[in-house]
C-alpha cells in the first residue's frame, strides 16, 4: 500500500527519470514541476460521493512518483556506482560520497514537488496536502520508455520481456507485424499437459509477445561484467531506504528479490529499522527464479549480449512495417477490450473488482 488511508482518491503523477539528463538540474526541476502541477490541479475536482468529498476536504492526498531511478544514477555516476552495488553498497569513503549525492538528488526533487504543490494550493485557495511524494508501482508504464521500474534495478542489462495478450488481440497482431515473436502462453497446454509450441493452434487461447530489451546503459564499458541478479536483499533494502528517507513522504513501492541465504540478514535489517524507528513501513519479498527450466516462459528472461543481438536481428528480418501506429490502426476498430490471464502479467489487472 503506497498511499495509506481509507475512503479517498489519490492524484498520482510519474516522472520518467531515465529520459532526463542527470547533469541538467533545470530539466529535472521542470519535470518534477510538471508532475506536481498535474496532481495539484486535480484537487479542484468535486466528488459526487459524499464520503470521498469529505475525505478530500479533510486530507487532500497527492503523490508525485518517479521511475527509472536506477538508470538515472548509472548515467550520473557511471560504472563505479554499479561496482559499488556489486560490493553491497558498503560505507567506504567512495560509498558515503555516492550516498550523499543520491540524497542530494532525492531531496532536491522532493523539495521541488512540495514547493510547487503548496504554491499552487495557495494561489487557488486549496487546502495543502501534507505529503506529496511517493514511489508507486511502475511495471508496464516503465516499459513504455525502457525504464527500470520505480527505484528497482532492472532484471538484467538485456532480457526478453514477455507480455500476455488474448489470441488475435489487435495490439498483439500489430506487434507481430512489427517483427516481435509470438508464442503460446503458459496457460495453453495439450492433452498431456505439455506447453503448446504453435501460437496458431486451435488449442491456443492466449499469446506471449516476446520483446528483446536492452537498458540504456548496457553498453557502458564494464557494465556487462556486473551481474545484477547477484545484488543481495540487504543491498536492495539499503537503496530502497535511501529513497524512503530522502524522497517519499508517503510509502515506497518495494519488491526485494531474495534467495534463502538472504532471509536471516534481511530479517535482522528490517527488525533494526523498526526497532530504531527509521520509518520503515513495508516491502514485498520475492524469491528469485534462478532455475529457468522450472519456470518456462517467464515474464522477464535475462539473455547475453550475443543472444540479444541475434534476437534483434530476427525482429528486423520479420518486420513488415516500421510504423507501429499504422499497424495497430489496421487491426484496431477503435474499441480495445483489455484482457489478460493474471493480475501481475497482462494488459489488465484481473483481481476481482
C-alpha positions as CSV (number, residue, x, y, z in Angstrom):
1,X,0.0,0.0,0.0
2,X,1.9,3.1,-1.2
3,X,-0.7,5.7,-0.1
4,X,-2.2,4.8,3.3
5,X,-5.8,5.8,4.1
6,X,-9.5,5.0,3.6
7,X,-12.4,6.4,1.6
8,X,-10.1,8.5,-0.5
9,X,-8.7,9.0,-4.0
10,X,-5.1,9.9,-4.6
11,X,-3.9,12.1,-7.5
12,X,-0.8,10.5,-9.0
13,X,1.9,11.6,-11.5
14,X,5.1,9.9,-12.5
15,X,8.4,11.3,-13.8
16,X,10.5,9.0,-16.1
17,X,14.0,9.8,-14.9
18,X,15.6,7.6,-17.5
19,X,14.7,10.3,-20.1
20,X,16.3,13.1,-18.1
21,X,19.9,14.3,-18.1
22,X,21.4,13.9,-14.6
23,X,23.5,16.9,-15.0
24,X,20.7,19.2,-16.2
25,X,19.1,20.4,-13.0
26,X,16.7,22.8,-14.8
27,X,15.3,19.9,-16.8
28,X,14.8,17.9,-13.6
29,X,13.1,20.9,-11.9
30,X,10.8,21.3,-14.9
31,X,9.9,17.6,-14.9
32,X,9.0,17.5,-11.2
33,X,7.2,20.8,-11.5
34,X,5.1,19.3,-14.3
35,X,4.3,16.3,-12.1
36,X,3.5,18.5,-9.2
37,X,1.1,20.7,-11.2
38,X,-0.6,17.6,-12.7
39,X,-1.6,16.3,-9.2
40,X,-2.3,19.7,-7.7
41,X,-4.7,20.7,-10.5
42,X,-6.9,17.7,-9.9
43,X,-7.6,18.9,-6.3
44,X,-10.3,21.1,-7.9
45,X,-12.3,18.0,-8.6
46,X,-15.6,17.7,-6.7
47,X,-16.7,14.2,-5.9
48,X,-20.3,13.2,-6.2
49,X,-19.8,10.5,-3.5
50,X,-20.1,12.4,-0.1
51,X,-17.5,10.3,1.8
52,X,-14.9,10.9,-0.9
53,X,-15.5,14.6,-0.9
54,X,-15.4,14.7,2.9
55,X,-12.1,12.8,2.8
56,X,-10.7,15.2,0.2
57,X,-11.6,18.2,2.3
58,X,-10.2,16.6,5.4
59,X,-6.9,15.4,3.9
60,X,-6.2,16.1,0.2
61,X,-3.9,13.4,-1.0
62,X,-1.4,13.6,-3.9
63,X,1.6,11.7,-4.9
64,X,4.3,12.5,-7.4
65,X,6.3,9.4,-8.2
66,X,9.2,8.5,-10.4
67,X,10.5,5.5,-12.4
68,X,13.9,4.8,-13.9
69,X,15.9,5.9,-10.8
70,X,18.4,3.2,-11.1
71,X,19.1,4.1,-14.8
72,X,19.4,7.8,-13.8
73,X,22.0,7.1,-11.2
74,X,24.0,4.8,-13.6
75,X,24.2,7.7,-16.0
76,X,25.0,10.1,-13.2
77,X,27.7,8.1,-11.5
78,X,28.9,5.6,-14.1
79,X,30.0,2.0,-13.8
80,X,31.8,2.7,-10.4
81,X,28.3,3.1,-8.9
82,X,27.3,-0.3,-10.3
83,X,30.5,-1.9,-8.9
84,X,29.7,-0.4,-5.5
85,X,26.3,-2.1,-5.7
86,X,28.0,-5.4,-6.5
87,X,30.1,-4.9,-3.3
88,X,27.0,-4.5,-1.2
89,X,26.9,-0.6,-1.1
90,X,29.5,-0.5,1.7
91,X,30.0,2.7,3.6
92,X,33.5,3.3,2.4
93,X,34.7,6.9,1.6
94,X,33.5,6.4,-2.0
95,X,30.3,4.8,-0.8
96,X,29.5,7.6,1.5
97,X,30.1,10.0,-1.3
98,X,27.7,8.2,-3.5
99,X,25.1,8.2,-0.7
100,X,25.4,12.0,-0.2
101,X,25.0,12.5,-4.0
102,X,21.9,10.2,-4.1
103,X,20.5,12.1,-1.1
104,X,21.1,15.5,-2.8
105,X,19.1,14.4,-5.9
106,X,16.3,12.9,-4.0
107,X,16.0,15.8,-1.6
108,X,16.1,18.3,-4.5
109,X,13.2,16.6,-6.3
110,X,11.2,16.3,-3.1
111,X,11.7,20.0,-2.4
112,X,10.5,21.0,-5.9
113,X,7.3,18.9,-5.6
114,X,6.3,20.3,-2.2
115,X,7.1,23.9,-3.1
116,X,5.1,23.7,-6.4
117,X,2.1,21.9,-4.9
118,X,1.8,24.2,-1.9
119,X,2.3,27.3,-4.1
120,X,-0.4,26.2,-6.4
121,X,-2.8,25.5,-3.5
122,X,-2.1,28.9,-2.0
123,X,-2.8,30.6,-5.3
124,X,-6.1,28.7,-5.8
125,X,-7.2,28.7,-2.2
126,X,-7.0,24.9,-1.8
127,X,-6.0,23.0,1.3
128,X,-2.4,21.9,1.4
129,X,-1.7,18.2,1.1
130,X,0.7,17.5,4.0
131,X,2.6,14.9,2.0
132,X,3.2,15.0,-1.8
133,X,5.8,12.4,-2.8
134,X,5.7,8.6,-3.2
135,X,7.0,5.8,-5.4
136,X,4.1,3.9,-6.9
137,X,4.2,0.5,-8.5
138,X,5.6,1.0,-12.0
139,X,5.9,-2.1,-14.2
140,X,4.1,-1.7,-17.5
141,X,4.4,2.1,-17.6
142,X,8.2,1.9,-17.2
143,X,8.4,-0.4,-20.2
144,X,6.9,2.3,-22.3
145,X,10.1,4.3,-22.1
146,X,12.5,1.4,-21.3
147,X,12.9,2.4,-17.7
148,X,13.8,0.2,-14.8
149,X,10.7,0.1,-12.6
150,X,10.5,2.7,-9.8
151,X,13.7,2.6,-7.7
152,X,14.4,-1.1,-8.5
153,X,17.3,-2.4,-10.6
154,X,16.3,-3.9,-13.9
155,X,16.1,-7.7,-14.2
156,X,19.3,-7.6,-16.3
157,X,21.2,-5.5,-18.7
158,X,19.5,-7.4,-21.5
159,X,16.4,-9.6,-21.3
160,X,13.4,-10.9,-23.1
161,X,10.1,-9.3,-22.0
162,X,7.1,-11.4,-22.5
163,X,3.7,-9.7,-22.4
164,X,0.5,-11.7,-22.4
165,X,-2.4,-10.9,-24.8
166,X,-5.5,-12.7,-25.8
167,X,-5.1,-14.6,-29.1
168,X,-5.6,-12.2,-32.1
169,X,-5.6,-9.1,-29.8
170,X,-5.1,-6.0,-32.0
171,X,-2.0,-4.9,-30.1
172,X,-0.5,-8.3,-30.4
173,X,-1.2,-8.5,-34.1
174,X,0.5,-5.1,-34.5
175,X,3.5,-6.4,-32.5
176,X,3.8,-9.4,-34.8
177,X,3.7,-7.2,-37.9
178,X,6.3,-5.0,-36.3
179,X,8.5,-8.1,-36.0
180,X,8.2,-9.3,-32.5
181,X,8.0,-13.1,-31.9
182,X,4.8,-14.7,-30.7
183,X,4.4,-18.0,-28.7
184,X,1.6,-19.6,-26.7
185,X,1.1,-18.5,-23.1
186,X,2.0,-20.5,-20.0
187,X,-1.7,-21.5,-19.7
188,X,-2.0,-23.2,-23.1
189,X,-1.2,-26.9,-22.9
190,X,-2.0,-30.0,-24.9
191,X,-4.0,-33.0,-23.7
192,X,-0.8,-34.4,-22.0
193,X,-0.2,-31.2,-20.1
194,X,2.7,-30.0,-22.2
195,X,3.1,-26.4,-23.3
196,X,2.0,-25.7,-26.8
197,X,4.6,-24.6,-29.4
198,X,2.2,-23.3,-32.1
199,X,0.5,-20.0,-31.3
200,X,-2.0,-20.5,-34.1
201,X,-3.2,-23.9,-32.8
202,X,-6.9,-24.2,-32.1
203,X,-5.9,-25.2,-28.5
204,X,-4.1,-21.9,-28.0
205,X,-6.2,-19.1,-26.5
206,X,-3.5,-16.6,-25.3
207,X,-0.3,-15.3,-26.7
208,X,3.0,-14.2,-25.3
209,X,4.7,-11.4,-27.4
210,X,8.5,-11.6,-26.9
211,X,10.3,-8.2,-26.9
212,X,14.1,-8.1,-26.6
213,X,15.1,-5.3,-24.3
214,X,18.4,-3.6,-23.6
215,X,18.8,-1.0,-20.9
216,X,20.1,2.4,-21.9
217,X,23.5,1.9,-20.1
218,X,24.1,-1.7,-21.1
219,X,27.0,-0.8,-23.4
220,X,28.9,1.3,-21.0
221,X,32.4,-0.2,-20.6
222,X,32.4,-2.7,-17.8
223,X,28.6,-2.7,-17.3
224,X,28.2,-6.2,-18.7
225,X,30.7,-7.6,-16.2
226,X,28.3,-6.9,-13.3
227,X,25.5,-9.5,-12.7
228,X,22.5,-7.5,-11.4
229,X,20.8,-10.7,-10.3
230,X,23.5,-11.1,-7.6
231,X,22.6,-7.9,-5.8
232,X,21.6,-9.3,-2.4
233,X,18.5,-8.4,-0.5
234,X,20.2,-6.1,2.1
235,X,21.8,-4.1,-0.7
236,X,18.4,-3.6,-2.3
237,X,17.0,-2.6,1.1
238,X,19.7,-0.1,1.6
239,X,18.8,1.7,-1.7
240,X,15.1,1.4,-1.0
241,X,15.7,3.0,2.4
242,X,17.6,5.9,0.8
243,X,14.5,6.7,-1.4
244,X,12.2,6.3,1.6
245,X,14.3,8.6,3.8
246,X,15.1,11.4,1.3
247,X,12.2,11.4,-1.2
248,X,9.0,9.7,-0.2
249,X,6.6,11.2,2.3
250,X,4.0,8.5,1.6
251,X,5.3,4.9,1.2
252,X,7.6,3.5,-1.4
253,X,6.5,0.5,-3.5
254,X,9.3,-2.0,-3.0
255,X,9.8,-5.6,-4.1
256,X,13.0,-7.0,-2.7
257,X,14.2,-10.2,-4.5
258,X,15.9,-12.7,-2.3
259,X,17.4,-16.2,-2.0
260,X,17.5,-18.4,1.0
261,X,20.8,-17.0,2.3
262,X,19.2,-13.5,2.4
263,X,16.4,-14.4,4.8
264,X,18.3,-14.1,8.1
265,X,20.4,-10.9,7.3
266,X,17.4,-9.2,5.8
267,X,15.2,-10.1,8.7
268,X,17.7,-8.6,11.1
269,X,17.9,-5.4,9.0
270,X,14.2,-5.0,8.9
271,X,14.0,-5.6,12.7
272,X,16.7,-3.0,13.2
273,X,14.8,-0.5,11.0
274,X,11.6,-1.0,13.1
275,X,13.4,-1.0,16.4
276,X,15.3,2.2,15.7
277,X,12.2,3.9,14.3
278,X,13.8,4.5,10.9
279,X,10.4,5.0,9.2
280,X,10.2,1.6,7.6
281,X,6.6,0.7,6.6
282,X,6.6,-2.3,4.3
283,X,8.2,-4.1,1.4
284,X,7.2,-7.1,-0.6
285,X,9.6,-10.1,-0.7
286,X,10.0,-12.2,-3.8
287,X,12.1,-15.4,-4.2
288,X,14.4,-15.2,-7.2
289,X,13.7,-17.6,-10.0
290,X,17.2,-18.9,-10.7
291,X,16.1,-22.1,-12.4
292,X,14.5,-21.1,-15.7
293,X,13.6,-24.7,-16.6
294,X,11.3,-24.8,-13.6
295,X,9.5,-21.6,-14.7
296,X,9.4,-21.6,-18.5
297,X,8.4,-18.5,-20.5
298,X,9.0,-16.1,-17.6
299,X,7.8,-12.5,-18.0
300,X,11.5,-11.5,-17.8
301,X,14.3,-13.7,-19.0
302,X,17.9,-12.4,-18.9
303,X,19.9,-13.0,-22.1
304,X,23.5,-12.5,-23.1
305,X,24.6,-9.7,-25.5
306,X,25.1,-12.2,-28.2
307,X,21.6,-13.6,-27.8
308,X,20.1,-10.2,-27.6
309,X,21.8,-9.1,-30.8
310,X,20.6,-12.3,-32.5
311,X,17.0,-11.6,-31.3
312,X,17.0,-8.0,-32.5
313,X,18.3,-9.1,-35.9
314,X,15.5,-11.6,-36.2
315,X,12.9,-8.9,-35.2
316,X,14.2,-6.8,-38.1
317,X,14.1,-9.7,-40.5
318,X,10.4,-10.4,-39.6
319,X,9.4,-6.7,-39.6
320,X,6.7,-5.8,-42.1
321,X,6.3,-2.2,-41.2
322,X,8.4,0.5,-39.4
323,X,5.2,2.3,-38.3
324,X,3.7,0.6,-35.2
325,X,0.8,3.1,-35.0
326,X,-0.2,2.3,-38.6
327,X,-0.1,-1.4,-37.9
328,X,-2.2,-1.0,-34.8
329,X,-4.8,1.1,-36.7
330,X,-5.2,-1.6,-39.3
331,X,-6.3,-4.1,-36.6
332,X,-8.0,-1.8,-34.1
333,X,-11.6,-0.9,-34.7
334,X,-11.3,1.9,-32.1
335,X,-12.5,-0.1,-29.1
336,X,-9.9,-2.3,-27.5
337,X,-11.0,-4.8,-24.9
338,X,-8.5,-5.2,-22.2
339,X,-7.8,-8.8,-21.2
340,X,-5.1,-11.0,-19.8
341,X,-4.5,-14.1,-17.8
342,X,-3.2,-12.8,-14.4
343,X,-3.2,-9.8,-12.2
344,X,0.5,-9.2,-12.4
345,X,1.5,-10.0,-16.0
346,X,-1.1,-8.8,-18.5
347,X,-2.6,-5.8,-20.1
348,X,-5.2,-5.6,-17.4
349,X,-5.3,-6.4,-13.7
350,X,-7.8,-9.2,-13.2
351,X,-8.2,-9.2,-9.5
352,X,-11.9,-9.3,-8.6
353,X,-13.5,-5.8,-8.8
